[in-house]
Amino acid sequence: MASEIKNVLLIGASGNLGPSVLKEFLDSPFNVSVLSRQESKSTFPSGVNIIKADYSSASSLASALKGQDAVISIVGGIALGDQQKFIDAAIAAGVKRFLPSEFGSNTPDPRVSAIVPVFAAKTGAVDYLKSKESEITWSSLITGPFFDWGIKVGFLGFDLSSKTVTLIDNGTAPFSATTLSQIGKALIAILSHPAETSNKYIYVSSFNTSQREVLEVVEKISGQKWTVKNVNSKELIADATKRFQAGDFSAIPDLIRGVAFGEQGLGDSRPLGLWNERLGLKQEDFEQSIKGALEGK
């Protein structure tokens, strides 16, 4: 481990991704802590160092971040647009590296951000970090959809209870996706290669696949044929855009699905250059990952 970064603070460690990232860091050489709101009732594994702060106070945040070498933001929802205060606090506290909340679609691609307007909060955080590069370094990790989580909760189109799958554009478009544990390992690898990963977007994936390929393995494991529904990505995006513009924020996942699995191929990170080998990330087992997700592991 590089001596430059030793103490790591996680913000937003209680969401969908946070617990898996925390688990990986607890098994790493880094000293990891979790930042939590003063009023938060979130619980973490015993022995985890929890630092409380008043998120509305710049001085409270800067004090909480004192002594940290790197800060990883895993916040979601409306908090995505609120990251500037964490970046300012990190700079005030002398933090070396800030990793904003990314972990998903290729937001730097203007075609992606045009379809999913809420991604402006993610690109805005990186733009702000770019303006502060004389004071702090940054890395932004793009992973594609969360693979195992996405199968479990239906984001990849699989309804486990009804054995029904909804394919977008017949499910043939390639996309890159990463398991929750691999995301944690990638973050550790990024901080273990601080010079190489400084002020860059980093692309990783566990698997480069398609909905059809996932379906083949799902049917093999379950031992039965699934009911297949098909939707057109352009129609899905058009409908979700109307809903979103009318104030229906439940349309956002459909917009992201249209980007990730649509025939435009915007969900495939390979042309952008994957960092897996450079970061020393081990190859994962496609079938076992799907099996674990189907079993709820």
Legacy VTK file of the C-alpha trace (Angstrom):
# vtk DataFile Version 3.0
C-alpha trace
ASCII
DATASET POLYDATA
POINTS 297 float
0.000 0.000 0.000
1.277 3.423 -0.896
2.293 5.375 2.198
0.710 8.504 0.734
-2.795 7.348 1.642
-3.496 5.539 4.883
-6.641 6.929 6.522
-9.865 6.686 4.487
-13.276 8.131 5.308
-16.529 6.892 3.751
-19.545 9.187 3.389
-22.878 7.463 2.712
-21.816 3.989 3.829
-25.329 2.820 4.699
-26.915 2.723 1.218
-27.060 -0.037 -1.420
-23.335 0.081 -2.141
-21.879 1.428 1.103
-21.955 -1.742 3.243
-20.067 -3.754 0.602
-17.431 -1.026 0.212
-17.029 -0.780 3.984
-16.625 -4.564 4.262
-13.825 -4.557 1.677
-12.019 -1.681 3.404
-12.279 -3.384 6.795
-10.324 -6.277 5.238
-7.771 -3.938 3.637
-4.539 -2.322 4.938
-6.292 1.060 5.135
-7.632 2.608 8.330
-11.288 3.190 7.471
-13.829 5.408 9.230
-17.439 6.306 8.459
-18.889 9.824 8.489
-22.438 10.048 9.783
-24.895 12.847 10.460
-25.230 13.768 14.116
-28.899 12.741 14.036
-28.402 9.567 11.961
-29.720 6.239 13.298
-27.734 4.178 10.771
-25.879 1.223 12.246
-22.531 -0.213 11.221
-20.541 -3.329 12.134
-19.135 -3.333 15.654
-15.694 -1.813 15.891
-16.172 0.566 12.976
-14.932 4.071 13.761
-17.916 6.401 13.308
-17.333 10.136 13.088
-20.392 12.328 13.642
-20.753 15.757 12.060
-23.271 18.521 11.473
-23.623 18.422 7.684
-24.929 21.990 7.658
-21.756 23.324 9.321
-18.595 23.824 7.258
-16.439 23.921 10.396
-18.014 20.736 11.778
-17.363 18.889 8.506
-13.789 20.169 8.226
-13.108 19.092 11.813
-14.580 15.645 11.113
-12.361 15.184 8.063
-9.161 16.234 9.842
-6.491 13.547 9.666
-8.045 11.741 6.695
-5.933 11.123 3.599
-8.819 10.178 1.293
-12.580 10.704 1.332
-14.951 8.485 -0.647
-18.461 9.809 -1.216
-21.118 7.139 -1.742
-24.094 9.447 -1.264
-27.166 9.101 -3.477
-30.367 10.879 -4.404
-30.618 14.578 -3.640
-27.330 14.435 -1.714
-25.496 14.020 -5.038
-25.844 17.730 -5.677
-24.650 18.495 -2.171
-21.095 17.209 -2.520
-19.404 20.588 -2.904
-19.584 21.109 0.863
-17.789 17.792 1.419
-15.123 18.749 -1.121
-14.619 22.150 0.539
-14.372 20.461 3.955
-11.856 17.958 2.574
-9.702 20.773 1.211
-9.925 22.679 4.509
-8.902 19.515 6.389
-5.914 18.814 4.138
-7.319 15.645 2.537
-5.181 14.401 -0.384
-7.775 12.554 -2.513
-11.541 12.913 -2.954
-13.637 10.322 -4.804
-17.084 11.719 -5.607
-20.182 9.549 -5.816
-20.150 8.062 -9.334
-20.467 4.251 -9.509
-22.710 3.815 -12.530
-23.222 5.092 -16.080
-20.608 6.908 -18.149
-21.680 10.396 -17.092
-18.875 12.261 -18.970
-20.520 11.180 -22.242
-22.870 14.068 -23.172
-25.248 11.578 -24.837
-25.730 9.873 -21.472
-26.231 13.064 -19.481
-28.695 14.328 -22.109
-30.918 11.310 -21.455
-30.518 11.300 -17.656
-30.568 14.960 -16.508
-29.935 14.113 -12.836
-26.427 13.010 -13.807
-25.567 16.712 -13.969
-25.017 16.485 -10.210
-22.284 13.890 -10.767
-20.523 15.759 -13.562
-20.892 18.956 -11.528
-18.981 17.410 -8.616
-16.131 16.380 -10.910
-16.079 19.790 -12.608
-15.789 21.392 -9.173
-12.940 19.035 -8.254
-11.186 19.879 -11.529
-11.311 23.552 -10.530
-9.601 22.646 -7.224
-6.808 20.418 -8.549
-4.166 22.738 -7.104
-5.562 21.907 -3.645
-6.774 18.300 -3.868
-6.644 15.328 -6.244
-9.633 13.257 -7.332
-10.623 9.956 -8.933
-14.090 9.112 -10.248
-14.990 5.425 -10.562
-17.401 4.339 -13.308
-18.679 0.778 -12.946
-21.841 0.407 -14.986
-24.851 -1.121 -13.177
-24.323 -3.025 -9.923
-24.403 -6.572 -11.318
-25.459 -8.764 -8.393
-27.652 -6.115 -6.780
-29.221 -5.365 -10.169
-30.285 -8.977 -10.624
-31.687 -9.205 -7.080
-33.812 -6.056 -7.196
-34.849 -6.278 -10.849
-32.794 -3.414 -12.269
-31.311 -5.730 -14.911
-34.871 -6.627 -15.948
-35.296 -9.885 -14.042
-38.397 -10.340 -11.853
-37.334 -13.252 -9.666
-40.792 -13.864 -8.188
-42.647 -14.188 -11.515
-39.717 -15.624 -13.522
-40.234 -12.840 -16.057
-37.522 -10.817 -17.778
-37.976 -7.507 -19.595
-35.419 -7.175 -22.363
-34.564 -3.807 -23.859
-34.048 -3.878 -27.646
-34.166 -7.696 -27.492
-31.435 -7.750 -24.848
-28.534 -8.018 -27.287
-26.694 -4.743 -26.601
-23.411 -5.200 -24.715
-23.052 -3.503 -21.340
-20.450 -3.388 -18.572
-21.472 -4.126 -14.988
-19.654 -4.602 -11.689
-20.447 -6.536 -8.519
-20.712 -4.665 -5.228
-17.636 -6.374 -3.776
-15.557 -5.657 -6.881
-16.415 -1.964 -6.590
-14.984 -1.992 -3.075
-11.848 -3.760 -4.312
-11.510 -1.228 -7.152
-11.648 1.675 -4.696
-8.927 0.063 -2.598
-6.817 -0.452 -5.729
-7.296 3.167 -6.800
-6.037 4.438 -3.448
-3.173 1.935 -3.590
-2.084 3.511 -6.918
-2.480 7.203 -6.027
-0.163 8.669 -8.655
-1.503 6.588 -11.537
-5.162 7.274 -10.701
-4.859 10.972 -9.869
-7.384 13.336 -11.497
-8.875 10.676 -13.772
-12.065 8.840 -14.546
-11.437 5.161 -13.851
-13.488 2.500 -15.679
-13.848 -1.040 -14.330
-16.248 -3.920 -14.830
-16.797 -7.413 -13.487
-18.499 -8.536 -16.681
-19.088 -7.249 -20.199
-22.253 -9.029 -21.187
-25.848 -8.549 -22.393
-29.294 -9.168 -20.950
-29.620 -12.179 -23.284
-26.390 -13.723 -21.988
-27.526 -13.216 -18.400
-30.901 -14.786 -19.257
-29.208 -17.904 -20.672
-27.378 -18.464 -17.389
-30.437 -17.597 -15.278
-32.490 -20.215 -17.145
-29.676 -22.751 -16.828
-29.407 -22.244 -13.072
-33.162 -22.135 -12.437
-33.793 -25.075 -14.724
-36.769 -23.451 -16.408
-37.657 -21.103 -19.233
-38.527 -17.558 -18.228
-41.299 -15.423 -19.676
-39.728 -12.810 -21.947
-41.078 -9.321 -22.536
-39.492 -6.839 -24.924
-39.415 -3.054 -24.795
-37.925 -0.551 -27.221
-35.256 1.689 -25.671
-36.354 4.800 -27.563
-39.958 4.331 -26.440
-38.844 3.582 -22.884
-36.699 6.730 -22.753
-39.401 8.891 -24.366
-42.039 7.720 -21.897
-39.702 8.058 -18.904
-38.660 11.548 -20.039
-42.304 12.684 -20.081
-42.854 11.249 -16.614
-39.691 12.846 -15.271
-40.567 16.248 -16.733
-43.959 15.944 -15.031
-42.179 15.543 -11.701
-42.248 11.753 -11.455
-38.791 10.853 -10.157
-39.600 7.122 -10.306
-38.886 7.511 -14.038
-35.141 7.896 -13.378
-34.368 4.137 -13.228
-36.076 3.671 -16.606
-33.948 6.447 -18.102
-30.812 4.780 -16.738
-31.932 1.364 -18.014
-32.500 2.850 -21.458
-28.921 4.123 -21.416
-27.386 0.975 -19.931
-29.101 -1.696 -22.028
-30.217 0.142 -25.173
-29.036 -0.545 -28.720
-26.969 2.667 -28.743
-24.336 0.759 -26.768
-23.813 3.577 -24.258
-23.470 1.031 -21.457
-20.325 -0.629 -22.835
-17.203 0.755 -21.121
-14.659 -1.309 -23.050
-14.022 1.292 -25.789
-13.098 3.756 -23.019
-10.382 1.502 -21.611
-10.983 -0.721 -18.593
-8.544 -0.454 -15.680
-9.080 -3.955 -14.263
-5.637 -5.304 -15.177
-3.823 -2.090 -14.293
-5.433 -2.148 -10.850
-4.792 -5.860 -10.334
-8.470 -6.781 -10.054
-9.099 -10.510 -10.267
-11.508 -11.948 -12.821
-14.819 -13.046 -11.333
-17.012 -16.056 -12.120
-19.997 -15.002 -14.251
-22.190 -18.003 -13.469
-21.379 -18.033 -9.752
-22.145 -14.313 -9.458
-25.567 -14.856 -11.045
-26.195 -17.908 -8.869
-25.369 -15.936 -5.736
-27.709 -13.130 -6.776
-30.560 -15.552 -7.482
-30.028 -17.085 -4.054
-30.096 -13.653 -2.429
-26.447 -13.719 -1.377
LINES 1 298
297 0 1 2 3 4 5 6 7 8 9 10 11 12 13 14 15 16 17 18 19 20 21 22 23 24 25 26 27 28 29 30 31 32 33 34 35 36 37 38 39 40 41 42 43 44 45 46 47 48 49 50 51 52 53 54 55 56 57 58 59 60 61 62 63 64 65 66 67 68 69 70 71 72 73 74 75 76 77 78 79 80 81 82 83 84 85 86 87 88 89 90 91 92 93 94 95 96 97 98 99 100 101 102 103 104 105 106 107 108 109 110 111 112 113 114 115 116 117 118 119 120 121 122 123 124 125 126 127 128 129 130 131 132 133 134 135 136 137 138 139 140 141 142 143 144 145 146 147 148 149 150 151 152 153 154 155 156 157 158 159 160 161 162 163 164 165 166 167 168 169 170 171 172 173 174 175 176 177 178 179 180 181 182 183 184 185 186 187 188 189 190 191 192 193 194 195 196 197 198 199 200 201 202 203 204 205 206 207 208 209 210 211 212 213 214 215 216 217 218 219 220 221 222 223 224 225 226 227 228 229 230 231 232 233 234 235 236 237 238 239 240 241 242 243 244 245 246 247 248 249 250 251 252 253 254 255 256 257 258 259 260 261 262 263 264 265 266 267 268 269 270 271 272 273 274 275 276 277 278 279 280 281 282 283 284 285 286 287 288 289 290 291 292 293 294 295 296
